[in-house]
Amino acid sequence: MAREVRAFAVTVLVLAALAVPAGLLWSWVSPRAPYQVTGEGTVLADPSTQALIAADGWFAVITAGLGLACGALGWLIGRRTPVAMLLALCAGGVLGAFLVRWIGSTFTLGAVTVAAAAPGTKVVAGTLSLTASGVMVAWPLIGVAMFGLLEGMHGYRESPLRQPYGGQPPL
């Protein structure tokens, strides 16, 4: 029991630590949507901008890549405690996704350039945020799926059911 708890705790902490550089990478590569400063506040300067969708896409790509890597590495390291590793991949992926979103939206890295929509208007770059909250499940979902896929392939390869007649041809 102690081994499972230790494997769970270490995995969740490692995934949370991986979220820090992932959040900084997301902040660096994602574009910011331009906002126009008006008397009532800020409004989207270009309603047809693709920056909001691009930020969601970059978040999904970064966290899904981490999910693939963590799921494969978790399977290689944690096959002795598969239930604890699956729970840790899920919990650590959820925690990591929230940390990536928080770090990426808190720190502004990369070039933030905004062109003015009309002469005399003030346009500023918006904060980085997610508009599609469904991408938050990319890390845990793909991590658990990768673990399950590798476990299924390994279980099939080692199964005695692959040779139903004991290796002999059927009669």
N, C-alpha and C positions, 0 to 999 in steps of 0.2 A: 504494500500500500504506500509506503514512504517513497518508493521509486516512482510510482505513478504521479504522486503529488509533486515531487521534485521535477520530473519531466514536464509536467504541465506548467509549473511556475517558470522554469527556465525558458521554455518555448515562448510563453506569453511575453516575458521580458525581452527576449531577443527580437521578437516581431515588433514590439513597441520601439525598441532601439533602431530597427530598420526604418521605421516611419519617419524619423528625423531627417535623414538625407533624402528620403522620398518626397517629403513635404517641401524641402528646399528645391529639389529638382522640379517639382510641379510648379512652384512659384517662378522658377527661372525660365521654363519653356512655354508657359501658358500666356496667351495674349490677354490684355485687359480691354474691356469694352469702354468706348469713349462716352463720357457723360457731359452734358451741357449745363452750365451753372445758370439758373434763372432766378427770378425773384421769389418763386415758390419753393425753390430747392434745386436738386439736380434731377435731370431727366435724361433718358438715353438719347445721345446725340444722333445716332444712326440706327433706326429701328431694324434695318436689315443686316446688322452686323452679325458676323459668324463667330465673334470672339467668345460669346457665352457658351456656344456649342463646342468650340475648340477647347475651352478650359475643362469641360466635362469629359471630352474625349481623351485629353492628356491625362486626366486623373484616372480614367478607366484603364488606359494603356499601362501606366506606371504601376498601379495597384494590381492589375491582372498579371503583369510580369512578376511582381513579387509573390503573388499567389502561386504561380507555376513553380518558381524556384523554391519557395518555402514548402510547398506540398511534396516536391520530389526529395528535397533534403530531409524533411520530416519523416518521409517513408524510409529513407536510407538509415537514418539515425534511430528512429523510434519504433521499429517493428516489434520490439519486445513489449511495448506498452501501447498498442494501437488505439485503444479507447481514449487514453489520456492524451495521446498525440492528436487525435481527431478533434477532441474538445479544445485543446490548446491552439490548434490551427484556426478553429472557428472563433474562439474568444480573442486570440491575439490578432487575427485578421480584422475583426470588428474594431478592436481598440486601435490597431494600426491605421485603419481607414479614417477614424475620427481624428487621430493625431496628424495624419497627412493633411486633412482638410484644415485643421486649426493652424498648423505651422505654415502651410502654403498661403493661407489668407492673412496671416499675421505679418509675415516677412515678405517684403517686396524685393525680388531679385530679378536680374535680367533687364533688358532694355524696355522701358515703358515709353512709347512714343504715341502721341495723339495729335492728329491734324484737326485744325479748326473747321467746323462745318460751314460757317458763314463768317464773313469779315465782321470783326467787332464782338464776336461771342467768345466767351471763355469756355474752353473744353478741357476737362481733366480726365485722367485715367481712373476707372472705377476699381473697386477692390476685387480681388479674386474670390469667387464663390462658385458653388455648385448650383446649377439650375435643375439638373436631373438627379434627384437624391437616390435613384436606383443604382447609380454607379458605386455607391458606398459598399455594396455587397460583393463587388468584384474580387477583392482580396480573399475574404473567407470562403466564398463559394468556389472559386477556382482552386484555392489551396486544398480544400477538402475533396473536391472532385479529382484533383491530381493524385492525392493520396489514395483515394478509393480505386482509381484506375490502375495504379501501380500494384496495389494490393490484390486486385482482381486478376491481373495478368500473372502475378507471381503465384497466386493460389491455383490458377488454372494450369500453369506449367508444372507445378508440384503435385497436382491431383492424380490419384490412382484411376480416376474415371476417364482419363485421356486414353487409357488402354483398357477398354472394358473386358477384354477376354484374356487378361493377364499377359498381354504381349503376343498371344498366339492368334493366328488368323481364325475367323469364325468358321464353323463347320459347314 
